[in-house]
Amino acid sequence: MWRVFLTGATGFLGGELAVALSKSSSVEKIVCLIRAKNNEEATGRLQSVFAVHQDTYDRNKIVALAGDLMDERLPTVLARYPSMAETNLVVHAAANTSFLQQKNPVIEQTNLWGSQRIAAWASRLRALETFAYIGTATIVGAGKDVVGRMLNEDEAPNPLAKHLVGYTRSKMFGEMAVRAIIPSEKLLVIRPSILVGDTRGIVPRSFDIAWIIAALKHLRMSFGNPDAACDVIPVDYAANAILELLMGRRTHTTYHVSAGRSATTCRQVFNSVGCNGSDRPPLVYLTRTHLELIKRWLRTNNAPDPELSPYSRHLEYVRDQIGKRRARLLLSGLEMYWRFIDLDQRFDNARLLGDTRIGISEPAHDYLKRTAVYLDHIDPLQAAVNP
Ligand SMILES: NC(=O)c1ccc[n+]([C@@H]2O[C@H](COP(=O)([O-])OP(=O)(O)OC[C@H]3O[C@@H](n4cnc5c(N)ncnc54)[C@H](OP(=O)(O)O)[C@@H]3O)[C@@H](O)[C@H]2O)c1
């Protein structure tokens, strides 16, 4: 029977993991580390996670523990709980997932040093059988050698990799720190690709990334390569795959949980979620040069550059229906994502498919078409200014 310690249970993926673990008959206890003033507040936060989709919160099985990865005393605090000494499975899913450069110090404290703290505590557990680190496939970075193709697990971590944002760099160093502490026979590194939505037709617990689709439906302009591969999977597929990896027989230490050959493209997603055919102008795919000209036009009262004249209907729509200030904020929230889209990366999932019965994930353009009715209720501006 598994006695689990889980971090990140209030998150998009962590919430699904908490619920899925609680439903497993081979799990006896789950202790979740939750940011809160005290255990009572932590319990309230965890109960809300279960309430999102009306899942049963079993008080005899699930326990919330107040704690923060940024707290230097965390390993000592955790070691003080006698009941935690019997933990045999640690699932470390918490991370600061912001792309904002100004948050880099906190991101590093959480994702690198926080992971090191959890691993340091876990390495002293007598009963530990598996330490599962939830990483990200994007730690492979953005160097010329890793773009435009299928990538396998062994191509990362590479400490010399070039990164677009501090988040992916910190996750790479976090994974390296965990690898250095946890013996390889107990270590399981799981690297999901990009999580968007849910195939079950329920409103997902987070609109992270999905807000970008909502923003582009609103803006009617996209500035990334529309035909670049986007390795997107639904959160329920990711949680199920992770459960299978945790509980099943494994032949590797490191696994991508990804779409691989069933990766989608922006064009396929936008075609399927109805970005065309409405009363607004059709979605257009523009270049980065166009983007700079549009940004300049949004900042001034000058007429748009003549190069933008084929898109005058779009500019009128932006000016009259969105407003120049709101459009500026939206474009600034989206800035980094064009560069991610252009990486054109797919993550090989042969190990996952070989060692589990999960099967390939449904392509994002198919399940989003069926399930993403909630996109029109997302306020993209709200998401863009609070990433
Ligand atoms: N979402 C994706 O597309 C994606 C893709 C690949 C890999 N991943 C990885 O999957 C894992 C889960 O991601 P997610 O999408 O669920 O992220 P998320 O929705 O942003 O949730 C992050 C979780 O980490 C917790 N956390 C953040 N800072 C913390 C701290 N200082 N102390 C304790 N807990 C802290 C958050 O708690 P609060 O509620 O208190 O903020 C929340 O529970 C992460 O490791 C992420 O790197 C995610």
PDBQT file of the ligand as one rigid body, heavy atoms in Angstrom, charges set to zero:
ROOT
HETATM    1  N1  LIG A 401       0.877  23.084 -16.740  1.00  0.00    +0.000 N 
HETATM    2  C1  LIG A 401       1.699  22.630 -17.686  1.00  0.00    +0.000 C 
HETATM    3  O1  LIG A 401       1.488  22.858 -18.892  1.00  0.00    +0.000 OA
HETATM    4  C2  LIG A 401       2.903  21.809 -17.296  1.00  0.00    +0.000 A 
HETATM    5  C3  LIG A 401       3.634  21.220 -18.333  1.00  0.00    +0.000 A 
HETATM    6  C4  LIG A 401       4.750  20.457 -18.019  1.00  0.00    +0.000 A 
HETATM    7  C5  LIG A 401       5.111  20.292 -16.706  1.00  0.00    +0.000 A 
HETATM    8  N2  LIG A 401       4.401  20.889 -15.708  1.00  0.00    +0.000 N 
HETATM    9  C6  LIG A 401       4.859  20.684 -14.340  1.00  0.00    +0.000 C 
HETATM   10  O2  LIG A 401       3.814  20.029 -13.646  1.00  0.00    +0.000 OA
HETATM   11  C7  LIG A 401       3.812  20.446 -12.284  1.00  0.00    +0.000 C 
HETATM   12  C8  LIG A 401       2.437  20.938 -11.945  1.00  0.00    +0.000 C 
HETATM   13  O3  LIG A 401       2.137  22.057 -12.771  1.00  0.00    +0.000 OA
HETATM   14  P1  LIG A 401       0.748  22.784 -12.693  1.00  0.00    +0.000 P 
HETATM   15  O4  LIG A 401       0.336  23.138 -14.068  1.00  0.00    +0.000 OA
HETATM   16  O5  LIG A 401      -0.158  22.014 -11.816  1.00  0.00    +0.000 OA
HETATM   17  O6  LIG A 401       1.174  24.157 -11.983  1.00  0.00    +0.000 OA
HETATM   18  P2  LIG A 401       0.265  25.232 -11.267  1.00  0.00    +0.000 P 
HETATM   19  O7  LIG A 401      -1.163  25.077 -11.652  1.00  0.00    +0.000 OA
HETATM   20  O8  LIG A 401       0.934  26.531 -11.461  1.00  0.00    +0.000 OA
HETATM   21  O9  LIG A 401       0.372  24.807  -9.732  1.00  0.00    +0.000 OA
HETATM   22  C9  LIG A 401       1.570  24.947  -9.032  1.00  0.00    +0.000 C 
HETATM   23  C10 LIG A 401       1.426  24.287  -7.686  1.00  0.00    +0.000 C 
HETATM   24  O10 LIG A 401       2.654  24.463  -6.979  1.00  0.00    +0.000 OA
HETATM   25  C11 LIG A 401       2.367  25.062  -5.720  1.00  0.00    +0.000 C 
HETATM   26  N3  LIG A 401       3.445  25.922  -5.266  1.00  0.00    +0.000 N 
HETATM   27  C12 LIG A 401       4.005  26.963  -5.937  1.00  0.00    +0.000 A 
HETATM   28  N4  LIG A 401       4.920  27.551  -5.150  1.00  0.00    +0.000 NA
HETATM   29  C13 LIG A 401       4.929  26.863  -3.979  1.00  0.00    +0.000 A 
HETATM   30  C14 LIG A 401       5.655  27.001  -2.781  1.00  0.00    +0.000 A 
HETATM   31  N5  LIG A 401       6.560  27.971  -2.608  1.00  0.00    +0.000 N 
HETATM   32  N6  LIG A 401       5.428  26.131  -1.767  1.00  0.00    +0.000 NA
HETATM   33  C15 LIG A 401       4.500  25.140  -1.912  1.00  0.00    +0.000 A 
HETATM   34  N7  LIG A 401       3.778  24.961  -3.031  1.00  0.00    +0.000 NA
HETATM   35  C16 LIG A 401       3.993  25.822  -4.043  1.00  0.00    +0.000 A 
HETATM   36  C17 LIG A 401       1.111  25.891  -5.975  1.00  0.00    +0.000 C 
HETATM   37  O11 LIG A 401       0.511  26.199  -4.741  1.00  0.00    +0.000 OA
HETATM   38  P3  LIG A 401      -0.411  27.513  -4.523  1.00  0.00    +0.000 P 
HETATM   39  O12 LIG A 401      -1.805  27.079  -4.871  1.00  0.00    +0.000 OA
HETATM   40  O13 LIG A 401      -0.239  27.842  -3.110  1.00  0.00    +0.000 OA
HETATM   41  O14 LIG A 401       0.111  28.576  -5.468  1.00  0.00    +0.000 OA
HETATM   42  C18 LIG A 401       0.320  24.902  -6.828  1.00  0.00    +0.000 C 
HETATM   43  O15 LIG A 401      -0.241  23.899  -6.030  1.00  0.00    +0.000 OA
HETATM   44  C19 LIG A 401       4.894  21.501 -12.154  1.00  0.00    +0.000 C 
HETATM   45  O16 LIG A 401       6.032  20.910 -11.633  1.00  0.00    +0.000 OA
HETATM   46  C20 LIG A 401       5.127  21.969 -13.570  1.00  0.00    +0.000 C 
HETATM   47  O17 LIG A 401       6.452  22.421 -13.735  1.00  0.00    +0.000 OA
HETATM   48  C21 LIG A 401       3.294  21.643 -15.981  1.00  0.00    +0.000 A 
ENDROOT
TORSDOF 0
